[in-house]
């Protein structure tokens, strides 16, 4: 077998470590790759692994599928073919990670339930501003939105426009709300006509929502049952535009935001996107079809 040059050895040594072997394991495997077989102590000298460590390293390589034991008069070790060793090792790691993630997900769901009661008790006696929370992380904004939409029982209204932290059409959130008898009104910012907008409007209608459109909306807003919701606006300070959301569970705030929604809703015609689009704004027709 061809022995690796020093340059090849150094290059492969770093790459083998990147897939999950430690430094001693990587050295030992690369030496085995270039030779048919080795005794343990001979390999320790060639791979610059401490003699007291070599058996532990070889046991690990055998367990991970990179080496095998050849029983002759004395125990010898040889490399498993790289194509077989690496593909099997990565497949096994993938299965292990999937199992770990599944177990962690189960634990996390139980932990959320267990901590919810403690959190609720701990929030008693909150200050007057506590019903308002500033959230700038897109994942957390999406989590609040999903939770509120999954819990709404009577009415859900929204100023909808890109970018979307969560699409109510995904995971059938909107369909599930309609199945519970929730009245859904969505006012869309239609300041740019494209195929994506057309599909979105059609999707909202198929789910049973009332849909209207205006070229510009003042903010992103969603209100649930007239008691809770969130609104989001672009942060004007940072160089890279980001959204900051105010999540509220406050009836007075929801009422004020509801009034704002209704003012814009009454100004907007029913959104019937027609083909072809007019330049910049989709053709809109009123409920009577005349615009």
N, C-alpha and C positions, 0 to 999 in steps of 0.2 A: 504494500500500500504506500501511497505517496505521503511523505511526512510534510507537514505544513511549514512554510518558511516563517521566519520571525515576523515579517510584515503581515502575512496572512493570519498568523496566530493572534497578534494583537488586535487586528480588525475583527476577527470572528469572536474573540474572547469578549469584547464589549457587546457585540450583538447577541451572543448567547445569554449573557446576563440580562439583557433587556427583555427576553421572553420569560425570565423567571428563575434561572439557575443562579446560585451565588458564585462568588469568585472562585472558590476552590472547586466547586462542581464544574464550572465552565472550563477551568484549566485541565482538569482530569479528563473530561469528555473529549476535548480537542486533542489531547495526547493520544487517547484511545482511538480516535478517528484515524490517525495517521499510522497506526500499528495494528497487527492482527490480534495480539493479546498481551497482557501484562500481569505479572504478580503485583500484589498490592504495594509492597514496599518499593519495588522497582518503579511503579507508577508515581509514588510519592516523591521520589527523587526527580523524575523527569518533569512532573507538573509543579514542583516547588510547593508541595503541600506538606505540612508537618506530619511526621510519621504517626504521632498519636491521633491524628485527625483522619488519616486516609481511609480507615475502615468505615467510619461514620459517613464520609463523603461517598464512598462506593456503595454503601447500603442505600443512601439517598438516591444515587443515580439509577440503581436497579429498581427501586420503588417507583421512581418517576418515569421509568421506561427508556432510559438513555444508555444503559449498560446491561450486560448479562453475565452470568457466572458460567464458566466452563470448568467442569470437574475433570481434572486429570490427576496426576500424582499429587500435585498441589493445586490449590484454588487459583484459577486464572480469570481475568476479566477482559471482556472485549466490548466494543461499541456497538450499539444498535444502529442500523442504517438511518442516517439523518432524516430522510423523507418519512420514515415510519415513526421514529422517535418524536420528532417535533409535532407532526400532525396529531398523533395520539395524545401527546402531552397537552397540547392546546385544547383538544376536544374534551379531555377530562377536566381541565381547569374551567372550561366553559360550563360544564355540567355542575361542577362544585359551586361556582359563583351563582348560577341560576338557583340552586337549592338554598344557598345562603340568603339570596335576595328574597326568595319566597318565604323563608322562615322569618326574616326581618320584617317583611310586610305584614305577616300574621301578628308578630309581636307589636308592631307599630299600631295596627288597628286596635288591638286590645289596650295598648297604652293610651291611645287617644280617648277611648271610652272611660278608662279609669281616671285619667287626669281631668276630664271635662268637668266632673262634679267638683273636684278640688278647685279647679280654676274658677268655676261659677261662684263657689263659696268665698274664694279669695277676692273676688271683685266686688263684694258687697261693700257699701260705703264709698263707692268711687266718687271722684270729683265731678263737677258739672261738665267738664270738657271730655271726660272719658268716653262718652258715647260717640265721639268723633276720633277716628284714628287715621293718621297719615301713613300711607303705604306706597313705597316707591319700587319695590321688587315685583317684577311682572308675574312671577310664579305665585306670590302671595295675593296679588290682585286677582289673579285667575281663581285661586282657591276660594276667596271671599265671594266672588261672583257665582261660582258653581254652587256653593253652599246655599246662598240666598235663592237662586233660581230653583234649586231642588226642594226648598222648603216653602215656596210661595203657594198660597192657597186661593187667592181671589183675583189679584190684578198684578200685571207686570208691564211696565212701560219703559221704553229705552230710546235715547238718542244714540244711534249706531253709526259708526264710521271707522275707517282704518286709522291706525293699526289695531288689530283685534287681539287682546290678551286671551280672550276666550270667544269662540264662535258658538252661539247657542244652538246652531244646527248640528254641531259635533256632539257625540254621545247622546243624541236625541233629547237634550235637555228641554228644548222648546216643545217637542212633541209630548214629552211626559207631563209638562205643565198644562198643555192644552187638554190632555187626557184627564187631568184632575179638574177640568172645568175652569181653568184660569183664563181670564180675559187678557189678551196680549196685544199691545199696540207698539209698533216699532216705527220710529221716524228716522229715515236714512239720510245721511249726508251724501247726496248724489251730485257732487261737483266734478265728477270725472266719469265719463261713460266708458265702460268696458264689459267684456264678456263675464268677468268675475262678478261684477255688480248685478248683471242680469240674472246669473245663477243664484246669487244670494237672495234677491227679491223673490224669485220664483220659489226658492226653498222656504222662505218665511211664509209665503202664502199657502204652500202645500201643507204646512204644519198648522194652518188655521189662524195665523196672526193677521191683524189689520196692519197694512203697510202704507205709509205715506213718505214723500220725499221732498226735501228742500236742498238748494245748492250748498248752503252753509249752515252749520249748527254751532251753537256757542261753546259746547263742550261735549265730552262723552258722559253719559248719565244713564243710570238704571235705578228704578224704584220698584220695591216689592211690597205689595199689600199696604201701601201708604204709610209704612212705618219704618222702613229700612232701605238702604241702597248704597250707592257709591257714585261719585262723579270724579272725572279725571281731566287734567289739563296739562299741556306741555309746560315743562320747566323752562322759563325763558333765560335762566342764568347760565346753565351749563353750555359748553361748546357743542356737545353732541346732544341733540334733543332727546329728552326722556319724559315719560309720563309719571306724574305723581297723583295718586288717588286719595280721596277722602272717603273713608268707609264710615257710614253713620247708621246708628240704630236709635233714631230720635224722631218721634212723630211730628214735631213742629218743623224740623228740618225737612222731613219727607214731604210734609204738606206744602212748604214753600217751593221745593223743587218740583212737586207735582203741578203747582200753578204755572211754573215756568214751562214745563212740558206741554201743558194744555194750550198755552198761548201760541207756541210754535205749531202744535198739532192742528189747531184751527186755521192757521195760515197755509197749511200744506195741502195740495191736492192728493188724491189717491195715486199711489205710484204704480202706474201701468207702463212698464218699459216697453216701448214699441221699436220695431226695426224699420228703417235704419235709425240710428241715434242722430240727434242734432249735434252740432259741434260743441263739445265740452260738457253738455248737460243732456241726459236722456230725455226723449220726448215723454211728456207726462200728460195723462188724460184725467179729468175729474171723474167723479163717480157717475156723472151722466154721459161720460165719454167725450165731452166737448173741450175739456181742459180748463 
